[in-house]
Each structure stands twice: as C-alpha cells, then as structure tokens.
Amino acid sequence: MTGRTPPAPPPTPSPAPSRPPARAGLRLLGACALAALAGACKGEPPVTGAIGTSDYRARHPIVLADGTRTLDIFPTGPGHLDPRQSEDVDAFMLEYRRYGRGGLLMEVPRGLPPARAAATERMAGLVVQRAGRDGVGRQDIAATPYAVAAPDLAAPIRLSFSRMQAKVADACGTWPQDLGGSDFAFDNSNRPVWNFGCSTQATLAAQVADPVDLVRGRQEGRIDAVKRIRDVGQLRDGKDPSTQWRQDGQTSVKAQVGN
C-alpha cells in the first residue's frame, strides 16, 4: 500500500480591510441627522414666547390696591361755588360715601394775599356745607393748611380720601429693549416689546368704577314680576314681547334700528 501525501489545508482567508475612519464618521453623522429629523416630526410645535413675556395681561396685570382720590376746587368768584364745581363736589362726596376709607381731608392754601385768602376761607366753608347736604358731616372732614409756593398762581382747595382702586402693577413707559434693531436675537424672537399693552391695561383700570367688579360679578337683582307676566302672556298670544321704545313721541326706536 503506497503512501499518499495528505492534502494541504485550505488557505486561511485574510481579514477584510477596515473602512477609512472618515467614511465611518460620515455614516454616523447621517444617522444622527435622520434621528434628529424623526424627533422633530414627533415633537411639540415650537412656542414663540412664554406667557410671562408674550401675554400683555400677565406682563402688566391689573391689581387692586389702596389709592388716593383727590379733587381740586378753585375759587372762581367772591367766595361761592359755581355750578360746575358744585356738581364735582356732589359726585366726589357720593364716591366718598360709597368707597371711602377713613376721614376726608381738606387742604386749604395759606400765604395768599388778604383778598384771596378771605375768598378762599369762604369757599372752604361752602364746601363743608355742601358736603353736609351730601351726607358727609363736619366731623368727617379734617381741615389742614398747606403753604403756597407761588402766590400768583391759582391755589385750590384740595379734597382727598383713601379708597381701593384698580391699577396696573407696573409703571408704563419701561423700554428694556432697544427698538432700533440692535439686538438680533430679540428682533427675530417674534415677541412683543415690554411696554406693549400697558397703556390699554391702565386705561381699562381707570374706567372701572368699582374695582370689585374685576374680582367677581354682581348679585342678581329682583325680577320685575309684572313685566314677566305680561311678556309670558304676549308670547302665548303670538305677539312680540319686546318693549316699543319711542323717541319724542314719534317713530319707535326699534323701527329705526331694525331687528
């Protein structure tokens, strides 16, 4: 039996050459970019600004605070109240009786020429009498003098009292950002400037007669039972229950404005 040479083992495959590092980095960067795009599609939409900086009602809120109401009364004659200022005093006293806190302060000017000083004293007495007719007694009025800086100028009698008022918490006219286009980040943020809406809020607060109305609504008043029964009867008869208002006894207002 002849011997045979055993077959040679198969050659060992050489390892595959490694990829260049630059190409692997590009692949990794592309995968990250795709992941970022997928996350952006599933995320929430971008917000242009937070409430604290974009909503003017949150940036300039209307608050209730104690304030001072004043009324200047100018002598316009030989110690008497003209009709205009008489109405002003009546309205001021009515507001004091409704919303006033504490007493009523009356500041009378001192240091005027003799003739004007005498007229001012008579005017102060008339104001006290007018307040008494409006329901504010003399014991509720505290009179105090104040020095006149310029005797040649009109020196009024000043009435004042404390009451709760509605006002804007921040002072208007604040401009922390430059509106001239110097800040690229702020100019492209699509956000309103800080002072935006402040004057509107201040005007609204000044028009509120009773600040409590901003906190809660008023209670319902008593119903008009007679009018309600009449309206129900007209509805049953197929008639219009609305009121036919007329102006100067002529054409009804409803016919002028339409339905």
MILOVO-904780 format. One record per residue: residue number from 1; residue in three letters; x, y, z of N, C-alpha, C in turn. Coordinates in Angstrom, 3 decimals. Atoms other than C-alpha are relative to their C-alpha. Layout:
BEGIN
NUM ala X Y Z X Y Z X Y Z
...
***
This chain:
BEGIN
1 met 0.860 -1.174 0.000 0.000 0.000 0.000 0.889 1.214 0.000
2 thr -0.882 -1.162 0.155 1.581 3.100 -1.212 -0.518 1.163 0.812
3 gly 0.438 -1.175 -0.789 1.523 6.156 0.950 -0.296 1.222 -0.859
4 arg 0.368 -1.238 0.714 -0.125 9.363 -0.178 0.253 1.207 0.885
5 thr -0.242 -1.257 -0.741 0.740 12.836 0.791 -1.337 0.642 0.354
6 pro 1.310 -0.618 -0.356 -2.135 14.386 2.750 -0.164 1.354 -0.667
7 pro 0.226 -1.300 0.690 -3.780 17.338 1.050 0.326 1.170 0.923
8 ala -0.339 -1.223 -0.781 -2.638 20.753 2.136 -1.278 0.677 0.508
9 pro 1.208 -0.693 -0.515 -5.099 22.644 4.361 -0.321 1.233 -0.824
10 pro 0.395 -1.197 0.801 -7.135 25.403 2.691 0.618 1.268 0.597
11 pro -0.629 -1.235 -0.503 -5.579 28.833 2.957 -0.953 0.791 0.892
12 thr 0.810 -0.823 -0.924 -6.815 30.983 5.825 -0.333 1.335 -0.654
13 pro 0.364 -1.274 0.662 -8.820 33.916 4.476 0.592 1.184 0.760
14 ser -0.575 -1.200 -0.625 -7.154 37.202 5.117 -1.108 0.929 0.472
15 pro 1.061 -0.910 -0.499 -9.155 39.771 7.213 -0.288 1.114 -0.984
16 ala 0.407 -1.067 0.918 -11.181 42.336 5.295 0.619 1.304 0.423
17 pro -0.600 -1.294 -0.353 -9.549 45.713 5.126 -1.013 0.899 0.696
18 ser 0.896 -0.897 -0.760 -11.050 48.208 7.621 -0.332 1.233 -0.819
19 arg 0.445 -1.197 0.712 -13.099 51.184 6.340 0.764 1.212 0.506
20 pro -0.687 -1.211 -0.444 -11.453 54.538 6.456 -0.806 0.688 1.097
21 pro 0.727 -0.680 -1.089 -12.320 56.469 9.604 -0.881 1.129 -0.479
22 ala 0.792 -1.145 0.460 -13.634 59.431 7.616 -1.368 -0.456 -0.486
23 arg 1.276 0.496 0.497 -16.303 57.328 5.870 -0.903 -0.456 1.145
24 ala 0.818 0.418 -1.148 -17.483 55.834 9.184 -0.586 1.211 0.724
25 gly 0.513 -1.205 -0.646 -17.793 59.314 10.670 -1.150 0.620 -0.763
26 leu 1.091 -0.545 0.806 -19.949 60.456 7.770 -1.268 -0.809 0.167
27 arg 1.188 0.833 -0.207 -22.238 57.469 8.206 -0.643 0.287 1.358
28 leu 0.531 -0.293 -1.328 -22.608 58.205 11.922 -0.696 1.354 0.041
29 leu 0.621 -1.323 0.034 -23.346 61.847 11.228 -1.331 -0.025 -0.728
30 gly 1.258 0.114 0.719 -26.013 60.913 8.717 -1.079 -0.661 0.832
31 ala 0.984 0.652 -0.867 -27.684 58.559 11.190 -0.526 0.952 1.061
32 cys 0.437 -0.977 -1.017 -27.764 61.295 13.821 -0.944 1.033 -0.600
33 ala 0.863 -0.992 0.642 -29.293 63.720 11.342 -1.396 -0.562 -0.234
34 leu 1.308 0.634 0.194 -32.063 61.246 10.456 -0.753 -0.127 1.304
35 ala 0.660 0.112 -1.298 -32.776 60.664 14.144 -0.521 1.345 0.470
36 ala 0.453 -1.333 -0.406 -32.996 64.389 14.770 -1.232 0.433 -0.769
37 leu 1.177 -0.342 0.789 -35.435 64.847 11.885 -1.227 -0.762 0.466
38 ala 1.135 0.794 -0.491 -37.603 61.999 13.176 -0.511 0.541 1.323
39 gly 0.429 -0.564 -1.276 -37.644 63.526 16.653 -0.721 1.319 -0.173
40 ala 0.670 -1.278 0.236 -38.605 66.919 15.258 -1.403 -0.202 -0.530
41 cys 1.336 0.254 0.520 -41.548 65.417 13.420 -0.958 -0.415 1.106
42 lys 0.873 0.498 -1.052 -42.921 63.817 16.583 -0.117 0.963 1.182
43 gly 0.003 -0.902 -1.140 -42.190 66.715 18.976 -1.125 1.013 -0.072
44 glu 1.000 -1.039 -0.058 -44.437 69.584 20.028 0.421 1.171 -0.887
45 pro -0.364 -1.155 0.828 -44.618 72.690 17.810 0.731 1.043 0.832
46 pro -0.756 -0.995 -0.757 -42.255 75.480 18.791 -0.903 1.099 0.534
47 val 0.747 -1.077 -0.648 -43.578 78.158 21.111 0.743 1.300 -0.247
48 thr -0.647 -1.270 0.326 -42.928 81.747 20.076 0.389 0.797 1.230
49 gly -0.352 -0.755 -1.194 -42.847 83.075 23.628 -0.763 -0.516 1.193
50 ala 0.679 0.433 -1.206 -43.720 82.268 27.210 -1.056 1.011 0.402
51 ile 1.085 -0.885 -0.426 -46.751 83.745 28.939 0.552 1.228 0.701
52 gly -0.530 -1.126 -0.761 -44.610 85.912 31.148 0.565 1.101 -0.865
53 thr -0.577 -1.016 0.860 -43.147 87.740 28.162 -0.851 0.324 -1.216
54 ser 0.783 -0.224 1.204 -45.754 87.437 25.378 -1.419 0.482 0.290
55 asp 1.364 -0.394 -0.320 -49.113 87.974 27.114 0.048 1.308 0.779
56 tyr -0.049 -1.301 -0.671 -49.578 91.631 27.991 -0.827 0.015 1.280
57 arg 0.799 0.051 -1.229 -52.201 90.725 30.599 0.785 -0.580 1.157
58 ala -0.869 0.532 -1.041 -49.618 88.701 32.503 1.193 0.907 0.251
59 arg -1.150 -0.880 -0.156 -46.860 91.219 31.885 -0.384 1.295 0.715
60 his 0.495 -1.225 -0.643 -48.961 94.231 33.011 -1.361 -0.303 0.637
61 pro 1.289 0.385 -0.589 -51.639 92.772 35.311 -0.668 1.169 0.715
62 ile 0.790 -0.972 -0.753 -54.422 94.872 36.810 -0.193 -0.550 1.409
63 val 0.075 0.416 -1.396 -54.318 94.687 40.603 -0.866 0.981 0.762
64 leu 0.769 -0.855 -0.907 -56.415 96.094 43.432 0.918 0.468 1.114
65 ala -0.891 -0.581 -1.007 -54.553 98.441 45.754 -0.628 1.264 0.551
66 asp 0.464 -1.238 -0.605 -55.190 101.359 48.076 0.588 1.189 -0.749
67 gly -0.432 -1.213 0.690 -55.003 104.742 46.395 -0.673 1.214 0.596
68 thr 0.526 -1.274 -0.494 -55.868 108.386 46.972 -0.776 0.682 -1.105
69 arg 0.835 -0.765 0.915 -58.703 110.215 45.272 0.046 1.458 0.422
70 thr -0.119 -1.424 -0.299 -58.333 113.990 45.055 -0.925 0.808 -0.894
71 leu 0.809 -0.959 0.752 -60.437 116.924 43.898 0.476 1.396 0.353
72 asp -0.440 -1.382 -0.178 -59.128 120.460 43.419 -1.157 0.941 -0.299
73 ile 1.085 -0.975 0.129 -61.674 123.236 43.940 0.631 1.382 -0.079
74 phe -0.609 -1.307 0.234 -60.671 126.624 42.521 -1.017 1.107 0.280
75 pro 0.887 -1.151 -0.195 -62.202 129.894 43.775 -0.221 0.731 -1.323
76 thr 0.331 -0.632 1.283 -63.998 131.395 40.770 -0.797 1.278 0.158
77 gly 0.778 -1.219 -0.208 -65.805 134.327 42.351 0.185 0.500 1.422
78 pro -0.120 -0.545 -1.356 -66.333 136.278 45.551 -0.491 -0.988 1.063
79 gly 0.326 0.967 -1.040 -66.464 133.197 47.737 -1.243 -0.804 -0.264
80 his 1.155 0.849 0.277 -69.015 130.966 46.003 0.431 -1.135 -0.908
81 leu -0.246 1.157 0.869 -69.145 127.622 44.187 -0.819 0.163 -1.275
82 asp 0.737 -0.077 1.255 -70.030 127.799 40.516 -0.710 -1.327 -0.254
83 pro 0.758 1.241 0.230 -72.437 125.180 39.090 0.890 -1.188 -0.365
84 arg -0.869 1.121 0.400 -69.636 123.115 37.538 0.666 -0.625 1.210
85 gln -0.715 0.546 -1.148 -67.664 122.738 40.753 -0.958 -0.513 1.070
86 ser 0.997 0.554 -0.924 -70.823 122.200 42.786 -0.330 -1.441 -0.368
87 glu 0.246 1.378 0.438 -71.549 119.113 40.676 1.197 -0.890 0.272
88 asp -1.195 0.789 -0.295 -67.946 117.985 41.086 0.061 -0.388 1.474
89 val -0.018 0.299 -1.435 -68.232 118.217 44.868 -1.049 -1.052 0.333
90 asp 1.049 0.991 -0.260 -71.518 116.290 44.860 0.444 -1.399 -0.433
91 ala -0.460 1.304 0.468 -70.019 113.470 42.771 1.132 -0.531 0.870
92 phe -1.120 0.421 -0.834 -66.886 113.410 44.929 -0.491 -0.503 1.347
93 met 0.545 0.432 -1.291 -68.896 113.160 48.147 -0.756 -1.313 -0.130
94 leu 0.694 1.270 0.210 -71.030 110.384 46.688 0.997 -1.146 -0.096
95 glu -1.042 1.034 0.080 -67.892 108.421 45.820 0.623 -0.265 1.363
96 tyr -0.572 0.193 -1.336 -66.516 109.010 49.304 -0.943 -0.813 0.879
97 arg 0.941 0.754 -0.831 -69.679 107.706 50.937 -0.061 -1.468 -0.414
98 arg 0.082 1.384 0.470 -69.611 104.573 48.795 1.284 -0.773 0.247
99 tyr -1.252 0.753 0.018 -65.939 103.659 48.724 1.074 0.564 0.917
100 gly -1.043 -0.648 -0.773 -64.072 105.997 51.085 0.410 -0.789 1.237
101 arg -0.549 0.615 -1.208 -61.837 104.689 53.859 0.551 1.108 0.889
102 gly -0.481 -1.025 -0.912 -61.189 106.793 56.910 -0.730 1.311 -0.203
103 gly 0.608 -1.308 0.103 -61.882 110.510 57.014 0.314 0.690 -1.317
104 leu -0.183 -0.832 1.185 -61.992 113.188 54.360 0.929 1.154 0.366
105 leu -0.990 -1.039 -0.267 -59.018 115.568 54.235 -0.252 1.188 -0.921
106 met 0.157 -1.231 0.769 -59.469 119.203 53.151 1.215 0.886 0.261
107 glu -1.197 -0.827 -0.101 -56.249 121.142 52.485 -0.315 1.396 -0.537
108 val 0.316 -1.387 0.330 -56.663 124.917 52.464 1.313 0.760 -0.182
109 pro -1.271 -0.717 0.225 -53.940 127.162 50.979 0.196 1.116 1.015
110 arg -0.402 -1.068 -0.903 -52.078 129.574 53.260 1.120 0.797 -0.656
111 gly -1.019 -0.862 0.589 -49.906 132.545 52.316 -0.492 0.785 -1.190
112 leu 0.563 -0.757 1.106 -52.266 134.197 49.828 -0.185 1.465 0.397
113 pro 0.344 -1.391 -0.324 -52.957 137.935 49.560 -1.302 0.069 0.807
114 pro 1.176 -0.055 -0.896 -55.621 139.144 52.024 -1.337 -0.223 -0.703
115 ala 1.292 0.142 0.679 -58.446 139.400 49.484 -0.237 -1.448 -0.438
116 arg 0.151 1.384 0.442 -57.824 135.958 48.023 -0.091 -0.951 1.177
117 ala 0.076 0.864 -1.181 -57.305 134.455 51.460 -1.410 0.010 0.588
118 ala 1.365 -0.078 -0.528 -60.721 135.724 52.627 -0.972 -0.765 -0.890
119 ala 0.875 0.728 0.916 -62.414 134.358 49.478 0.198 -1.503 0.128
120 thr -0.278 1.426 -0.155 -60.697 131.010 49.987 -0.623 -0.546 1.278
121 glu 0.619 0.446 -1.257 -61.919 130.793 53.592 -1.502 -0.160 -0.168
122 arg 1.445 0.138 0.241 -65.488 131.469 52.488 -0.284 -1.206 -0.880
123 met 0.171 1.170 0.866 -65.075 128.856 49.767 0.110 -1.295 0.804
124 ala -0.145 1.198 -0.823 -63.890 126.289 52.323 -1.252 -0.242 0.835
125 gly 1.248 0.162 -0.758 -66.962 126.954 54.446 -1.137 -0.500 -0.867
126 leu 1.052 0.457 0.896 -69.231 126.488 51.439 0.195 -1.473 -0.377
127 val -0.263 1.408 0.312 -67.535 123.191 50.620 -0.464 -0.893 1.142
128 val 0.440 0.784 -1.152 -68.188 121.941 54.148 -1.529 -0.064 0.044
129 gln 1.461 0.006 0.024 -71.847 122.991 53.874 -0.529 -0.908 -1.105
130 arg 0.428 0.857 1.109 -72.163 121.285 50.505 0.196 -1.467 0.350
131 ala -0.234 1.382 -0.400 -70.638 118.120 51.911 -1.044 -0.464 1.004
132 gly 1.042 0.361 -0.954 -73.146 118.194 54.773 -1.308 -0.334 -0.691
133 arg 1.230 0.311 0.740 -76.037 118.295 52.292 0.125 -1.312 -0.762
134 asp -0.223 1.268 0.699 -74.446 115.323 50.517 0.150 -1.180 0.951
135 gly -0.061 1.090 -0.958 -74.400 113.265 53.715 1.330 -0.192 0.682
136 val -1.307 0.083 -0.652 -70.809 113.923 54.875 0.052 1.082 1.066
137 gly 0.041 -0.954 -1.095 -70.765 115.544 58.286 1.317 0.731 0.202
138 arg -1.201 -0.780 -0.288 -68.347 118.161 59.529 1.009 -0.807 0.795
139 gln -0.921 0.805 -0.804 -66.879 115.617 61.953 0.824 -0.959 -0.847
140 asp -0.752 0.891 0.883 -65.725 113.510 58.994 1.057 0.729 -0.824
141 ile -0.915 -0.795 0.810 -63.698 116.361 57.457 1.082 0.565 0.903
142 ala -1.151 -0.527 -0.727 -60.226 117.182 58.737 0.657 1.069 -0.869
143 ala -0.572 -1.117 0.747 -59.003 120.634 57.616 1.442 0.221 0.434
144 thr -1.411 -0.260 -0.276 -55.287 121.358 57.346 0.524 0.984 -1.033
145 pro -0.547 -0.967 0.968 -53.326 124.228 55.731 1.188 -0.573 -0.753
146 tyr -1.228 0.318 0.739 -50.644 123.915 53.089 0.567 1.300 -0.565
147 ala -0.673 -1.215 0.442 -48.085 126.504 52.053 -0.064 0.125 -1.513
148 val 0.071 -0.278 1.431 -48.460 128.094 48.641 1.389 0.378 -0.494
149 ala -1.349 -0.273 0.510 -45.249 128.058 46.614 0.043 1.281 -0.820
150 ala 0.054 -1.202 0.852 -46.273 130.769 44.098 -1.332 0.689 0.235
151 pro 1.274 -0.669 -0.290 -48.909 133.229 45.391 -0.726 0.514 -1.232
152 asp 0.645 -0.513 1.205 -49.568 134.474 41.845 -0.794 -1.067 -0.747
153 leu 0.711 1.077 0.678 -50.792 131.071 40.689 -1.267 -0.372 0.757
154 ala 1.247 0.437 -0.625 -54.218 129.592 41.371 0.288 -1.054 1.056
155 ala -0.204 0.931 -1.112 -54.235 127.827 44.738 -1.344 -0.620 0.356
156 pro 1.312 0.604 -0.242 -57.099 125.332 45.010 -0.134 -0.534 1.424
157 ile 0.313 0.764 -1.204 -58.784 123.779 47.998 -0.037 -1.469 -0.419
158 arg -0.158 1.389 0.440 -57.855 120.108 47.774 -0.704 -0.939 0.970
159 leu 0.668 1.053 -0.755 -60.150 117.320 48.969 0.623 -1.337 -0.384
160 ser -0.602 1.308 0.281 -58.783 113.800 49.276 -0.500 -1.015 1.014
161 phe 0.321 1.129 -0.875 -59.644 110.418 50.730 0.632 -1.245 -0.585
162 ser -0.608 1.263 0.400 -58.318 106.873 50.543 -1.091 -1.001 -0.359
163 arg 0.933 1.033 0.432 -60.081 104.082 48.686 0.755 -1.055 -0.792
164 met -0.579 1.062 0.815 -59.388 100.820 46.896 -0.207 0.332 -1.470
165 gln 0.049 -0.330 1.411 -58.577 101.321 43.236 0.614 -1.129 -0.816
166 ala -0.611 0.927 0.955 -57.742 99.226 40.208 1.078 0.749 -0.772
167 lys -1.095 -0.627 0.720 -54.401 99.995 38.613 0.923 -1.085 -0.526
168 val -0.986 0.912 0.557 -51.584 98.403 36.657 1.159 -0.133 0.984
169 ala -1.047 0.242 -0.999 -48.933 96.800 38.848 1.310 0.662 -0.378
170 asp -1.265 -0.579 0.455 -46.019 98.042 36.728 -0.245 1.381 -0.575
171 ala 0.080 -1.329 0.596 -45.330 101.569 35.607 0.196 -0.099 -1.508
172 cys -0.134 0.007 1.452 -45.857 102.156 31.893 1.185 0.882 -0.411
173 gly -1.110 -0.775 0.516 -43.089 103.584 29.763 1.359 -0.639 0.202
174 thr -1.274 0.705 -0.175 -40.420 100.962 30.509 0.390 -0.680 -1.315
175 trp -0.475 0.557 1.266 -38.346 100.014 27.455 1.354 -0.672 0.235
176 pro -1.297 0.653 -0.238 -35.668 97.451 28.420 0.712 -0.418 -1.280
177 gln -0.641 0.371 1.253 -35.063 96.531 24.772 0.093 1.217 -0.916
178 asp -0.189 -1.044 0.983 -33.751 98.770 22.028 -0.832 -0.334 -1.228
179 leu 0.871 0.251 1.142 -36.372 99.085 19.282 0.647 0.397 -1.320
180 gly -0.662 -0.413 1.227 -33.818 100.311 16.777 0.619 -1.124 -0.797
181 gly -0.532 1.130 0.750 -32.796 96.815 15.651 1.437 -0.311 0.317
182 ser -1.392 0.278 -0.366 -29.556 96.445 17.579 0.198 -1.392 0.569
183 asp -0.097 1.322 -0.598 -30.359 93.074 19.178 -0.581 -1.013 -0.978
184 phe 0.476 0.943 1.014 -30.558 90.335 16.544 -0.883 -1.074 0.612
185 ala 0.779 1.081 -0.623 -31.845 87.668 18.960 -1.395 0.475 0.369
186 phe 1.327 -0.496 -0.380 -34.698 89.857 20.253 -0.817 0.387 -1.225
187 asp 0.727 -0.434 1.187 -35.612 91.264 16.835 -0.602 -1.180 -0.754
188 asn 0.483 1.184 0.719 -36.089 87.736 15.453 -0.716 -0.992 0.914
189 ser 0.686 0.897 -0.932 -37.837 86.243 18.503 -1.509 0.025 -0.151
190 asn 1.444 -0.094 0.223 -41.318 87.296 17.324 -0.758 0.221 1.309
191 arg 0.643 -0.321 -1.272 -42.182 88.659 20.771 -0.291 1.489 0.070
192 pro 0.296 -1.436 -0.109 -43.867 91.969 21.593 0.961 0.685 0.965
193 val -0.862 -0.767 -0.893 -41.939 94.719 23.306 -0.631 0.038 1.386
194 trp 0.453 0.076 -1.390 -42.203 95.019 27.075 -1.151 0.950 0.271
195 asn 1.012 -1.004 -0.311 -44.348 98.165 27.103 -1.304 -0.219 -0.757
196 phe 1.205 0.249 0.781 -46.903 96.697 24.682 -1.159 -0.400 0.913
197 gly 1.196 0.313 -0.771 -50.403 96.657 26.220 -0.096 0.698 1.335
198 cys 0.038 -0.627 -1.326 -49.510 98.679 29.320 -1.008 1.147 0.038
199 ser 0.936 -1.130 0.009 -51.469 101.794 28.330 -1.445 -0.479 -0.103
200 thr 1.361 0.542 0.091 -54.507 99.698 27.389 -0.476 -0.516 1.346
201 gln 0.352 0.501 -1.311 -54.479 97.968 30.759 -0.241 1.159 0.984
202 ala 0.159 -1.140 -0.896 -54.043 101.298 32.589 -1.296 0.750 -0.278
203 thr 1.249 -0.675 0.349 -56.950 102.865 30.687 -1.205 -0.807 0.466
204 leu 1.098 0.849 -0.470 -59.196 99.900 31.440 -0.158 0.088 1.514
205 ala 0.068 -0.081 -1.459 -58.314 100.053 35.141 -0.563 1.336 0.452
206 ala 0.491 -1.322 -0.391 -59.045 103.791 35.272 -1.497 0.153 -0.248
207 gln 1.414 -0.112 0.322 -62.531 103.277 33.798 -0.892 -0.833 0.912
208 val 0.790 0.862 -0.870 -63.634 100.748 36.415 -0.462 0.803 1.214
209 ala 0.523 -0.763 -1.130 -65.925 102.449 38.931 0.173 -0.772 1.305
210 asp -0.124 0.837 -1.196 -65.977 99.570 41.416 1.024 -1.094 -0.286
211 pro -1.030 1.002 0.299 -62.743 97.535 41.439 -0.414 -1.427 0.324
212 val 0.429 1.352 -0.350 -64.546 94.578 42.997 -0.618 -0.703 -1.205
213 asp 0.565 0.613 1.197 -66.221 94.027 39.613 1.040 -0.801 -0.769
214 leu -1.051 0.762 0.665 -62.847 92.770 38.358 0.262 -1.334 0.690
215 val -0.240 1.215 -0.773 -62.844 90.071 41.041 -1.176 -0.961 -0.119
216 arg 1.194 0.849 0.080 -66.418 88.793 40.904 -1.154 0.817 -0.559
217 gly 1.181 -0.654 0.534 -69.744 89.547 39.284 -0.968 0.418 1.099
218 arg 0.985 -0.493 -0.957 -72.613 91.304 40.976 -1.150 -0.991 0.148
219 gln 1.146 0.853 -0.251 -75.600 89.567 42.504 -1.186 0.443 -0.846
220 glu 1.176 -0.328 0.792 -78.795 89.388 40.518 -0.992 0.807 0.827
221 gly 1.013 -0.817 -0.670 -81.399 91.988 41.367 -1.359 -0.665 -0.014
222 arg 1.363 0.526 -0.050 -85.081 91.459 41.984 -0.635 0.051 -1.384
223 ile 0.646 0.058 1.308 -87.131 90.427 38.983 -1.206 0.929 -0.016
224 asp 1.211 -0.801 0.203 -89.917 92.559 37.562 -1.138 -0.971 -0.306
225 ala 1.052 1.013 0.160 -92.847 90.209 38.139 -1.092 0.465 -0.948
226 val 1.068 -0.501 0.865 -95.355 92.454 36.364 0.399 -0.112 -1.464
227 lys -0.459 0.072 1.392 -93.271 92.690 33.191 0.145 -1.449 -0.450
228 arg -0.150 1.393 0.384 -92.541 88.960 33.248 -1.341 -0.631 -0.332
229 ile 1.335 0.558 0.284 -96.240 88.045 33.430 -0.545 0.553 -1.307
230 arg 0.476 -0.586 1.256 -97.035 90.485 30.621 0.714 -0.611 -1.196
231 asp -0.736 0.593 1.115 -94.278 89.059 28.412 -0.455 -1.424 -0.277
232 val 0.460 1.374 0.203 -95.443 85.487 29.001 -1.369 -0.007 -0.677
233 gly 1.309 -0.079 0.643 -98.993 86.491 28.077 0.093 0.368 -1.472
234 gln -0.159 -0.354 1.408 -97.844 88.130 24.854 0.576 -1.154 -0.811
235 leu -0.523 1.156 0.705 -95.833 85.060 23.922 -1.085 -1.036 -0.241
236 arg 1.098 0.961 0.189 -98.892 82.880 24.440 -0.935 0.449 -1.106
237 asp 0.890 -0.532 1.047 -100.879 85.174 22.140 0.704 0.151 -1.337
238 gly -0.730 -0.129 1.252 -98.147 85.074 19.498 0.432 1.413 -0.313
239 lys -0.409 -1.391 0.214 -97.168 88.723 19.964 1.469 0.188 0.396
240 asp -1.389 -0.333 -0.315 -93.769 90.366 20.247 0.054 0.581 1.421
241 pro -0.027 -0.499 -1.378 -92.947 90.810 23.961 0.994 1.144 0.231
242 ser -1.000 -1.046 -0.212 -90.215 93.405 23.375 -0.678 1.349 0.236
243 thr 0.516 -1.321 -0.331 -90.691 96.989 24.534 0.110 0.917 -1.206
244 gln 0.026 -0.936 1.114 -91.657 99.557 21.948 0.446 1.376 0.496
245 trp -0.535 -1.283 -0.431 -89.372 102.426 22.852 -0.218 1.052 -1.089
246 arg 0.223 -1.099 0.940 -90.225 105.754 21.268 0.832 1.208 0.411
247 gln -0.806 -1.186 -0.224 -88.199 108.913 20.911 -0.822 1.237 -0.334
248 asp 0.765 -1.246 0.139 -90.001 112.220 21.451 -1.402 -0.254 -0.541
249 gly 1.364 0.294 0.414 -93.361 110.534 20.846 -0.164 -0.262 -1.481
250 gln 0.094 0.202 1.443 -92.530 109.811 17.202 0.269 -1.464 -0.338
251 thr -0.262 1.355 0.473 -91.206 106.776 15.385 0.704 -0.810 1.079
252 ser -0.616 0.847 -1.009 -90.247 103.870 17.621 1.467 -0.213 -0.330
253 val -1.429 0.223 0.155 -86.561 103.291 18.191 0.259 -1.343 -0.672
254 lys -0.205 1.326 0.577 -86.898 99.620 17.263 -0.186 0.022 -1.509
255 ala 0.194 -0.087 1.445 -88.209 100.535 13.807 1.167 0.661 -0.692
256 gln -1.142 -0.680 0.587 -85.193 102.742 13.232 1.223 -0.918 -0.110
257 val -1.189 0.831 -0.016 -82.529 100.188 14.208 -0.243 -1.369 -0.623
258 gly 0.285 1.308 0.580 -84.314 97.107 12.828 0.124 -1.102 1.016
259 asn -0.068 1.156 -0.891 -84.335 93.620 14.293 1.468 -0.398 0.227
***
